[in-house]
Amino acid sequence: MERNYQSLINGIFVCALPAVNTVLENENIQMVMDLRAEAGENEGENHPNRLVIPLIDGKPNQSKLLEDAIQAAVHAYHEGKQVVLH
């Protein structure tokens, strides 16, 4: 079986949008972090712990958004949660 997602470190996965459902089916994911610029709050997968932090390629002054995303992922990791970033 080919996996269309990757494990960054134990419990933190990364994938493109088409693979989110596969990750959710195969792993015990407790948080879905959507980093896509085009992501809408009510769009995509219906996961109870979905966090949308839209990062836009080439846009200046996104350091606060990037920091928020990193802090959320680190916090979830320290709580022992499985996280997927896409």
N, C-alpha and C positions, 0 to 999 in steps of 0.2 A: 504494500500500500504506500503510495507516494504522499508525503505530507507537503502541503502547500503553505506551510508556516514554519517558523523557526523559533527555537528556544534561545533567548539571549543569555539568561542565567536561570537557575532553578526557579520555576514559578513565574517567569516573565517571558511572554511570547510576543512575537511581532509577525504581522501579516498584512496583506492587502485586503481591501473590503470583501472581495469574493470568497476569501478563506475564513472569514469570521465565523460563519456557521459551522465549518469543519472543526475549528478550534473549540468552539463551544460544545460540540458533540464529543470530542476526544479528550478534552482536558477539564479539570474541575475549576473553571473560570469563575471568579467572584467579582471581577471588575473588568469592564470593557472601556478602554480609553480611546476615543476617536479623535485623532489629531488632524483630520482632513479639513482644509480650508472651506470646502464646499459642504461640510456636514451641517445638518440642521438639527436642532434640539429634538424634534419629533420624527426624525428620519432614521431609516435603517433598522437594525436589529432592536428588538424589544427586550433589553436586559435590564433587570431592576437596578443594577449598579453601573449605569452607563454614564461616563463623564465625557463631555465634549469640550475640547480645548483646540479651537481652530487655528492652526499655524499656516501662514501664507508665505510661499516661497518668495524670497527677495524683498519682502516688506520689512522696513526698518522698525525698530522699537518694539520688538516682540519678546524681549528678554523676560518680562513679567509673566507672559503666557507660558514660555518655555520653563521658567522656574516653577510655576504652578503645576505643570505637567510632571516635571521631575519629582517635586515634593510629593505629589499624589501617588506616583508609582513607588517611590521609596517608602512612604508610609504604609501602603498596601503590602509591600514586600516584607517590611518589619512585622506586620501583623500576620504574616504567613499566608496571605491571600495569593491566589493565582490571578495574573493580570495579562490581558492581551492588549497590545498597542497596535493601532492601525490608522 
